[in-house]
Amino acid sequence: MPSPQPAPAGAFKQLILADLDERGFEVRSNEGAAIAYLKLIGAGDLEDDFLIQQVTDWRRRHKHCFLSEFEPTCARTKAWMQVAVINDPARALFRIMSPAGGLMGHVGAIHRETYLEYDYYILGVKPEVKNFALSVASQFLLWLLELTGLQLTSGNVRSDNHHGLDFHRRTGFSVYQQVPLKRIDGDNGDVRFEEQPGLAQSDYYLVEIRATAADLMAAEFRQAGPID
């Protein structure tokens, strides 16, 4: 019997909304207790000043993880959230909420037709639950892979983001390729990194990471020690 075709990218958010109740997607600990809920960010959240401020603050705190470094503002965050996230039917961003209702971070994904791109995972609050970050990442990605019928998830990490690379390896990802980056410093203090495949050597690389559902499940099974 042929494998079912993956859901189209344009139906990504519809699939998500149809699969969720008002609490969102439940993340559970190894013992089965609910440790977080992931709630899809929508148009109504543009009026949530606290959310916009937190996303802005976290972007500032972690700016050295991105391919563009700039001074974030709430206005810029709000515009990005509306244009790049909410208006894109193939892109989804979720609040990470504690069981008590506190905002802990956000995590996202983009449906790229043939694979799922892992996008914009930031924890702004230090969790007390063992392996919390890994549980959120692996259960989130496994859920979306199953929901869409896609077989592969991929992400991009700057080579100097050593903590991020180590975390993704522990989640189940492997390095697929590395593309040289050229650092460009702007007059206003902004920095951007552009892909330069022809460079023989660089101080920075864009590291593409990949994982299948089996990779993620195997890594989740190994989560026995305090590795967050």
C-alpha positions, 0 to 999 in steps of 0.5 A, spaced: 500 500 500 502 506 498 504 511 503 499 517 504 501 523 501 503 529 506 498 534 508 499 541 503 503 546 506 497 551 506 493 547 510 498 547 516 495 551 521 488 548 519 490 541 521 493 544 527 487 548 530 483 542 528 487 537 533 487 542 539 483 544 544 483 550 548 488 548 552 493 547 546 498 541 545 500 538 552 507 536 553 508 530 558 514 528 563 517 521 563 512 520 568 506 522 564 505 529 568 503 535 564 509 540 564 507 545 559 501 546 554 503 549 547 498 554 544 498 557 537 499 564 536 494 568 532 491 575 530 488 576 537 495 575 540 497 582 537 494 585 542 497 582 548 502 587 550 506 582 555 507 577 550 510 582 545 514 585 550 517 578 552 518 575 545 522 582 544 526 581 550 528 574 549 530 576 542 534 581 545 537 576 550 539 571 544 540 575 538 547 572 537 543 565 535 540 569 529 543 570 522 541 578 523 543 581 530 539 588 531 536 592 537 529 589 537 523 593 539 516 591 540 513 595 534 518 591 530 516 584 533 509 586 532 510 587 525 514 581 524 509 576 528 503 579 523 507 579 517 511 573 517 508 568 522 500 570 522 499 571 515 503 565 513 498 559 513 505 554 512 508 557 519 506 556 526 508 559 532 506 557 539 506 560 546 509 555 551 505 555 557 506 552 564 500 548 567 499 554 571 498 559 565 505 562 566 508 564 559 515 560 559 517 561 551 515 560 544 517 554 539 515 554 532 515 550 525 514 551 518 511 547 513 516 546 507 512 542 503 517 536 503 519 537 510 518 540 517 523 546 519 524 547 526 523 554 528 524 559 533 525 555 540 526 560 546 525 558 553 525 565 557 524 562 563 528 556 567 524 550 568 525 546 574 522 540 571 528 535 569 529 534 561 523 540 560 527 543 554 528 536 550 521 534 552 518 540 549 522 540 543 521 532 541 514 532 543 512 538 539 516 535 533 513 528 533 506 531 534 507 535 527 510 530 523 505 525 525 500 531 524 502 533 517 505 526 514 512 529 513 518 524 514 523 529 516 524 535 520 530 540 519 533 546 522 539 551 521 544 553 527 550 558 527 556 554 528 558 559 534 552 557 537 555 551 541 549 550 546 544 550 541 548 545 537 549 540 543 542 541 545 539 539 538 544 533 537 541 531 544 534 532 541 536 527 535 538 531 530 545 530 526 549 535 522 547 534 514 551 540 511 555 546 513 555 553 509 560 558 510 557 565 512 560 572 511 559 577 517 556 584 514 557 589 520 552 595 518 553 602 520 548 602 526 551 596 529 546 591 526 550 585 524 547 580 518 550 573 516 549 571 509 551 565 506 557 564 501 557 557 499 564 559 495 568 561 501 574 556 502 574 558 509 570 562 514 569 564 522 562 562 521 557 557 518 550 555 517 549 548 520 543 545 517 541 539 522 536 534 520 532 528 524 527 523 522 521 521 527 525 515 529 531 519 531 527 524 535 524 518 539 530 514 540 533 520 543 527 521 547 528 514 550 535 516 552 533 522 556 535 519 563 540 523 566 539 531 568 541 533 561 538 540 560 
